[in-house]
């Protein structure tokens, strides 16, 4: 029972870290990244779908994303969806290929993005702490129901705290790496 609670807590903490990694990948740096367009939605026959579902998205070079829709009639819709997204991108159509150049980041925009990244990291830490709280509550319930001894419950809480500390340290490491990447000119 104790191992199950600890294992579940570890899995949830790892999930929080994975979500943070995905969220940090979305934050734009000066380099092109195809993951940037993952959440841009396009209307496709009456329903909204992600750009990568209606087009081939790849890197043209380190500062350009190439988007090639599978159907010719989708070119203008995809271009409009990218332009209307809150990413600040200005796509250009060249025949059946849409080129999305990555603009240079200004110092002010870099600072704004750093604030966003810190906010994402703080959200991940809160999520990890919530997992710890839930696990500790489960341990207390096991103790109350007399399914485990006080010593075992205390040891399990210490293990969960160690897992929490490791996960929070990983969040700090990811945050620091992203901040360095953002501030690099």
Helices and strands as residue ranges (DSSP letters): H 2-26, G 34-37, E 41-44, E 47-50, H 51-54, E 55-61, E 64-69, G 72-74, H 75-84, E 92-94, E 97-101, H 107-144, H 150-183
